Amino acid sequence: MAVSGRALLFDYQADLIGPHGASFAKLLVASLAVAAVSVSPWLGAAMLPVVAGLAGAASLAVSAALRAAADGSGTSDAAYGFAEPAALLWLLLLVPLRGRRWWVSWAAPAVLWAAIVLRPIAVGASDFSVIIALFFAVGSTAVLGAGIAWRLIEADRRRRAEALRLEQRTKFARDLHDFVAHHVTGIVVQAQGALAIAEKKPQLVRPSLERIEQAGTQALTSMRHMVGMLRSTSTEEGEPARAPLAGIVEVRSLIEGFSAVGGARARLDMEGTFDGLPVEVTTTAHRVVMEALTNVRKHAHGCTEVRVRVVRSAGGVTVRVSDNGRPRGGRHNSGGGFGLKGLAERVGLIGGRIQAGPTPDGGWSVEATLPPTPVSAGAAL
């Protein structure tokens, strides 16, 4: 930018450009080219080729005007300076490197190349002007080749980085498979042992179940960390979800699975239609039910019945899970990042609210009110 500005000043002082006649046209197009160079750092991948193409087209238009004037009057006015070709050369380097892949990005370099090469012979072909044109042609071709080569090098670097990232993700996936297989095998072995001693030594069943729970919790915690490494956190990649997201429709399957295990029996009441709800709301509703049922299993002593009620109204979706058990330790809390505290954080992200506490009959209730439209588009799924 500084070089182009000094060249523009030199051209003006040397009377190669000026405020009158053809010199004024050259001054305008040179100033346009220098301005395009000055603002190029702030131009995006789509706008840069457009601005550069306009500068090149303006230069070609001035060359055509100079040629027409030379044919009519035989003027020998100098057609070229230093500022305009220097600025156009810089744009010729930037467009292949930074331009987006669409037709303007391919057309702009051709226009710039032609503008640089044709200007010296705009007023006539003399030995000197042809030499300058050939010099500009070699320099422009070299600059254009450097820009394309630079772009290819950057593209290759990105491909290698992506290949390395995919390789690391594959390694993590293998580690995740081995880790889960190891822990699941241990859980199965402990469960088989608990079944084997259930009749002969029932007092040993509870310690076995506790070990199974600990192993399962450890496996889930580590798996969450490793899956977090596998997930892409870049918003510009736009990767789709790798598995269908559980929503309100899947709540019924969740209830059936809870009741099938035995112990407390769950009952589901649904009111209203749930079509058209944003995915943030439906997945959060499913998470509320899942977390509440998990807390019932872990903390509701003597629970025989769980009632899940999901209601759609004009104000949004209300999810209420209540049980008739007695809380162990005085309150329900699954602990860790996915307990009631984490659930309240998740519900709050979409503009909802959640309450949890004892019911008048001695049980426990979790109630979440979710808005029909999330207040934050960045809510985590």
C-alpha positions as CSV (number, residue, x, y, z in Angstrom):
1,M,0.0,0.0,0.0
2,A,2.8,2.4,0.9
3,V,4.6,1.6,-2.4
4,S,1.5,2.2,-4.4
5,G,0.9,5.6,-2.7
6,R,4.5,6.7,-3.3
7,A,4.3,5.6,-6.9
8,L,1.1,7.6,-7.4
9,L,2.8,10.7,-6.0
10,F,5.8,10.1,-8.2
11,D,3.6,9.8,-11.3
12,Y,1.9,13.0,-10.5
13,Q,5.1,14.9,-9.9
14,A,6.6,13.5,-13.1
15,D,3.5,14.7,-15.1
16,L,2.6,11.1,-16.1
17,I,-0.8,11.8,-14.6
18,G,-2.5,15.1,-13.9
19,P,-5.6,17.2,-13.6
20,H,-6.3,17.8,-17.3
21,G,-7.4,15.8,-20.3
22,A,-6.2,12.2,-20.7
23,S,-3.8,12.6,-17.8
24,F,-6.8,13.2,-15.5
25,A,-8.4,9.9,-16.7
26,K,-5.2,8.1,-15.9
27,L,-5.1,9.8,-12.5
28,L,-8.6,8.6,-11.7
29,V,-8.0,5.0,-12.7
30,A,-4.6,4.9,-10.9
31,S,-6.3,6.4,-7.8
32,L,-9.0,3.7,-8.0
33,A,-6.4,0.9,-8.2
34,V,-4.4,2.3,-5.3
35,A,-7.6,2.6,-3.2
36,A,-8.5,-1.0,-4.0
37,V,-5.1,-2.0,-2.7
38,S,-5.6,0.1,0.4
39,V,-8.9,-1.5,1.3
40,S,-8.0,-5.1,0.2
41,P,-7.2,-6.3,3.7
42,W,-10.8,-5.6,4.8
43,L,-12.4,-7.1,1.7
44,G,-13.9,-10.6,2.0
45,A,-13.3,-13.5,-0.4
46,A,-16.4,-12.6,-2.4
47,M,-15.9,-8.8,-2.6
48,L,-12.2,-8.7,-3.4
49,P,-12.5,-10.2,-6.9
50,V,-15.3,-7.8,-7.7
51,V,-13.4,-4.7,-6.6
52,A,-10.2,-5.9,-8.4
53,G,-12.2,-6.7,-11.5
54,L,-13.7,-3.2,-11.5
55,A,-10.3,-1.6,-11.2
56,G,-9.0,-3.7,-14.1
57,A,-12.1,-2.9,-16.2
58,A,-11.6,0.8,-15.5
59,S,-8.0,0.6,-16.6
60,L,-9.0,-1.2,-19.8
61,A,-11.6,1.5,-20.5
62,V,-8.9,4.2,-20.1
63,S,-6.6,2.3,-22.5
64,A,-9.4,2.1,-25.1
65,A,-10.1,5.8,-24.7
66,L,-6.3,6.6,-25.1
67,R,-6.2,4.5,-28.2
68,A,-9.2,6.2,-29.7
69,A,-7.7,9.6,-29.0
70,A,-4.4,8.6,-30.5
71,D,-6.1,7.4,-33.7
72,G,-8.0,10.7,-34.0
73,S,-5.3,13.2,-33.1
74,G,-2.1,11.3,-33.3
75,T,-1.2,12.3,-29.7
76,S,2.0,10.7,-28.3
77,D,1.0,11.2,-24.7
78,A,2.6,8.6,-22.5
79,A,0.2,5.9,-21.6
80,Y,1.7,4.3,-18.6
81,G,3.1,5.3,-15.1
82,F,4.2,3.3,-12.1
83,A,1.3,3.5,-9.6
84,E,-1.4,1.9,-11.7
85,P,0.6,-1.2,-12.8
86,A,2.0,-1.7,-9.3
87,A,-1.5,-1.6,-7.7
88,L,-2.9,-3.9,-10.4
89,L,-0.1,-6.4,-10.0
90,W,-0.8,-6.6,-6.2
91,L,-4.5,-7.2,-6.9
92,L,-3.5,-9.8,-9.5
93,L,-1.6,-11.6,-6.7
94,L,-4.4,-11.3,-4.1
95,V,-7.3,-12.5,-6.2
96,P,-6.1,-16.1,-6.9
97,L,-5.0,-16.4,-3.4
98,R,-8.0,-15.1,-1.5
99,G,-10.9,-15.0,-4.0
100,R,-13.8,-17.3,-3.6
101,R,-14.3,-20.0,-6.3
102,W,-16.9,-18.5,-8.6
103,W,-16.8,-16.9,-12.0
104,V,-15.7,-13.5,-10.9
105,S,-12.6,-15.0,-9.2
106,W,-11.6,-16.5,-12.5
107,A,-12.5,-13.5,-14.7
108,A,-10.9,-10.8,-12.6
109,P,-7.3,-12.1,-13.0
110,A,-7.8,-12.2,-16.8
111,V,-9.1,-8.6,-16.8
112,L,-6.2,-7.4,-14.6
113,W,-3.6,-9.2,-16.7
114,A,-5.0,-7.6,-19.9
115,A,-5.2,-4.1,-18.3
116,I,-1.5,-4.3,-17.2
117,V,-0.2,-5.6,-20.5
118,L,-2.2,-3.5,-22.9
119,R,-1.7,-0.1,-21.3
120,P,1.8,0.5,-22.7
121,I,0.7,0.1,-26.3
122,A,-2.6,2.0,-25.9
123,V,-1.4,5.1,-27.8
124,G,0.6,3.2,-30.4
125,A,3.1,0.4,-30.8
126,S,6.7,1.6,-30.7
127,D,9.8,-0.3,-29.9
128,F,9.9,1.1,-26.4
129,S,6.2,0.5,-25.7
130,V,6.3,-3.1,-27.0
131,I,9.3,-3.8,-24.8
132,I,7.4,-2.4,-21.8
133,A,4.4,-4.4,-22.7
134,L,6.5,-7.6,-22.9
135,F,8.1,-6.8,-19.6
136,F,4.6,-6.3,-18.0
137,A,3.4,-9.5,-19.6
138,V,6.3,-11.5,-18.1
139,G,5.9,-9.8,-14.7
140,S,2.1,-10.2,-14.7
141,T,2.3,-13.9,-15.6
142,A,4.9,-14.5,-12.9
143,V,2.8,-12.7,-10.3
144,L,-0.4,-14.6,-11.4
145,G,1.5,-17.9,-11.2
146,A,2.8,-17.0,-7.7
147,G,-0.7,-16.3,-6.5
148,I,-2.0,-19.6,-7.9
149,A,0.9,-21.5,-6.5
150,W,0.5,-19.9,-3.1
151,R,-3.2,-20.8,-3.1
152,L,-2.4,-24.4,-4.0
153,I,0.2,-24.6,-1.2
154,E,-2.4,-23.3,1.3
155,A,-5.0,-25.7,0.0
156,D,-2.5,-28.6,0.4
157,R,-1.6,-27.5,3.9
158,R,-5.3,-27.4,4.8
159,R,-5.8,-30.9,3.3
160,R,-2.9,-32.3,5.3
161,A,-4.1,-30.7,8.5
162,E,-7.6,-32.2,7.8
163,A,-6.1,-35.6,7.1
164,L,-4.1,-35.4,10.4
165,R,-7.3,-34.4,12.2
166,L,-9.2,-37.3,10.7
167,E,-6.4,-39.6,11.7
168,Q,-6.5,-38.4,15.2
169,R,-10.3,-38.8,15.3
170,T,-10.0,-42.3,14.0
171,K,-7.5,-43.1,16.8
172,F,-9.8,-41.6,19.4
173,A,-12.7,-43.7,17.9
174,R,-10.6,-46.9,18.2
175,D,-9.7,-46.0,21.8
176,L,-13.3,-45.2,22.6
177,H,-14.4,-48.6,21.2
178,D,-11.7,-50.5,23.2
179,F,-12.5,-48.5,26.4
180,V,-16.2,-49.1,26.2
181,A,-15.8,-52.8,25.3
182,H,-13.5,-53.2,28.3
183,H,-15.9,-51.6,30.7
184,V,-19.0,-53.2,29.3
185,T,-17.3,-56.6,29.5
186,G,-16.5,-55.9,33.2
187,I,-20.1,-54.8,33.9
188,V,-21.5,-58.0,32.2
189,V,-19.1,-60.2,34.2
190,Q,-20.1,-58.5,37.5
191,A,-23.8,-58.8,36.6
192,Q,-23.4,-62.5,35.9
193,G,-21.6,-62.9,39.2
194,A,-24.4,-61.1,41.0
195,L,-27.0,-63.4,39.4
196,A,-25.0,-66.4,40.4
197,I,-24.9,-65.5,44.1
198,A,-28.3,-63.9,44.3
199,E,-29.9,-66.9,45.8
200,K,-27.1,-68.3,47.9
201,K,-25.6,-65.0,49.2
202,P,-28.1,-62.2,48.7
203,Q,-26.1,-59.9,51.0
204,L,-23.4,-59.7,48.4
205,V,-25.7,-58.6,45.6
206,R,-25.9,-55.0,46.7
207,P,-22.0,-54.5,46.7
208,S,-22.0,-56.1,43.3
209,L,-24.6,-53.7,42.0
210,E,-22.7,-50.7,43.5
211,R,-19.6,-51.8,41.7
212,I,-21.6,-52.2,38.5
213,E,-23.0,-48.6,39.0
214,Q,-19.5,-47.2,39.6
215,A,-18.1,-48.9,36.5
216,G,-21.0,-47.7,34.4
217,T,-20.7,-44.1,35.7
218,Q,-16.9,-44.1,35.0
219,A,-17.5,-45.5,31.5
220,L,-20.1,-42.8,30.7
221,T,-17.9,-40.0,32.1
222,S,-14.9,-41.1,30.1
223,M,-17.0,-41.7,27.0
224,R,-18.4,-38.1,27.2
225,H,-14.9,-36.7,27.3
226,M,-13.8,-38.8,24.3
227,V,-16.9,-38.1,22.3
228,G,-16.4,-34.4,23.0
229,M,-12.9,-34.8,21.4
230,L,-14.4,-36.5,18.3
231,R,-17.1,-33.9,17.8
232,S,-16.3,-30.9,15.6
233,T,-16.5,-27.6,17.4
234,S,-16.1,-25.4,14.3
235,T,-19.4,-23.7,13.3
236,E,-18.1,-23.1,9.8
237,E,-17.9,-26.8,9.0
238,G,-21.7,-27.2,9.3
239,E,-21.6,-30.9,10.0
240,P,-25.0,-32.6,10.5
241,A,-25.9,-34.5,13.6
242,R,-24.4,-38.0,13.4
243,A,-27.5,-39.6,15.1
244,P,-31.2,-38.7,15.3
245,L,-31.8,-36.4,18.2
246,A,-34.2,-37.6,20.9
247,G,-37.3,-35.4,21.3
248,I,-40.8,-35.5,22.7
249,V,-41.8,-38.4,20.5
250,E,-39.1,-40.5,22.1
251,V,-40.4,-39.8,25.6
252,R,-42.9,-42.6,25.3
253,S,-40.1,-45.1,24.6
254,L,-38.2,-43.7,27.6
255,I,-41.2,-44.3,29.8
256,E,-41.7,-47.8,28.5
257,G,-38.1,-48.7,29.1
258,F,-38.2,-47.3,32.6
259,S,-41.2,-49.4,33.5
260,A,-39.8,-52.5,31.9
261,V,-36.9,-52.6,34.3
262,G,-39.2,-53.2,37.2
263,G,-39.6,-51.4,40.6
264,A,-41.4,-48.1,40.1
265,R,-44.0,-47.9,37.3
266,A,-44.1,-44.8,35.1
267,R,-47.2,-43.3,33.5
268,L,-47.2,-40.8,30.7
269,D,-49.9,-38.1,30.1
270,M,-49.5,-35.9,27.0
271,E,-51.8,-33.0,26.1
272,G,-51.7,-30.9,23.0
273,T,-49.9,-31.3,19.7
274,F,-46.1,-31.1,19.6
275,D,-45.5,-30.6,15.9
276,G,-43.4,-27.6,14.7
277,L,-41.5,-27.1,18.0
278,P,-37.8,-26.2,17.6
279,V,-35.3,-29.0,18.1
280,E,-33.8,-27.2,21.1
281,V,-37.2,-27.4,22.9
282,T,-38.0,-31.0,22.1
283,T,-34.5,-32.3,23.0
284,T,-34.5,-30.3,26.3
285,A,-37.9,-31.8,27.2
286,H,-36.6,-35.3,26.6
287,R,-33.5,-34.5,28.7
288,V,-35.7,-33.2,31.6
289,V,-37.7,-36.5,31.6
290,M,-34.6,-38.6,31.3
291,E,-32.8,-36.8,34.1
292,A,-35.8,-36.9,36.4
293,L,-36.3,-40.7,35.9
294,T,-32.6,-41.2,36.5
295,N,-33.0,-39.3,39.8
296,V,-36.0,-41.5,40.7
297,R,-34.0,-44.6,40.3
298,K,-31.1,-43.3,42.3
299,H,-32.8,-41.3,45.1
300,A,-36.5,-42.1,45.5
301,H,-36.6,-44.8,48.2
302,G,-39.7,-46.9,48.2
303,C,-41.1,-45.3,45.0
304,T,-43.9,-47.3,43.3
305,E,-45.3,-44.8,40.9
306,V,-43.9,-42.1,38.7
307,R,-46.1,-39.7,36.7
308,V,-44.8,-37.9,33.7
309,R,-47.0,-35.1,32.3
310,V,-46.1,-33.2,29.1
311,V,-48.5,-30.3,28.1
312,R,-48.3,-28.1,25.1
313,S,-50.0,-24.7,25.5
314,A,-49.8,-21.2,24.0
315,G,-47.1,-20.4,26.5
316,G,-44.8,-23.3,25.5
317,V,-44.3,-26.8,26.9
318,T,-44.6,-27.8,30.5
319,V,-42.9,-31.0,31.6
320,R,-43.6,-32.4,35.1
321,V,-42.2,-35.6,36.6
322,S,-43.4,-36.5,40.1
323,D,-43.0,-39.7,42.2
324,N,-44.3,-41.0,45.5
325,G,-40.9,-42.1,46.9
326,R,-39.0,-40.8,49.9
327,P,-35.8,-38.9,49.1
328,R,-32.5,-40.3,50.3
329,G,-30.3,-37.8,51.9
330,G,-33.0,-35.1,51.8
331,R,-33.0,-34.2,48.2
332,H,-32.7,-35.5,44.6
333,N,-29.5,-34.7,42.8
334,S,-27.6,-37.0,40.4
335,G,-24.4,-35.0,40.9
336,G,-21.8,-34.3,38.2
337,G,-22.4,-32.2,35.2
338,F,-25.8,-33.8,34.2
339,G,-27.7,-33.4,37.5
340,L,-30.4,-31.0,38.3
341,K,-27.9,-28.1,38.3
342,G,-26.7,-28.9,34.8
343,L,-30.3,-29.5,33.8
344,A,-31.3,-26.0,35.1
345,E,-28.4,-24.5,33.1
346,R,-29.6,-26.3,29.9
347,V,-33.2,-25.2,30.4
348,G,-32.1,-21.6,31.1
349,L,-30.1,-21.5,27.9
350,I,-33.3,-21.6,25.8
351,G,-35.2,-19.2,28.1
352,G,-37.0,-21.7,30.2
353,R,-37.2,-22.3,33.9
354,I,-37.2,-25.4,36.2
355,Q,-38.3,-26.1,39.7
356,A,-37.6,-29.2,41.8
357,G,-38.7,-30.0,45.3
358,P,-40.8,-32.2,47.6
359,T,-44.6,-32.6,47.0
360,P,-47.2,-32.3,49.7
361,D,-47.7,-36.1,49.8
362,G,-44.0,-36.8,50.5
363,G,-42.8,-37.4,47.0
364,W,-40.6,-35.4,44.7
365,S,-41.4,-33.3,41.7
366,V,-39.4,-31.8,38.8
367,E,-41.2,-29.3,36.6
368,A,-39.8,-27.4,33.6
369,T,-41.5,-24.7,31.6
370,L,-40.0,-24.4,28.1
371,P,-40.7,-21.5,25.7
372,P,-42.2,-22.2,22.3
373,T,-39.2,-20.5,20.7
374,P,-35.7,-20.5,22.3
375,V,-34.4,-17.1,23.3
376,S,-30.8,-18.2,22.4
377,A,-30.1,-19.8,19.1
378,G,-26.8,-21.1,20.4
379,A,-28.3,-23.5,22.9
380,A,-26.4,-26.7,23.1
381,L,-28.1,-29.8,21.8
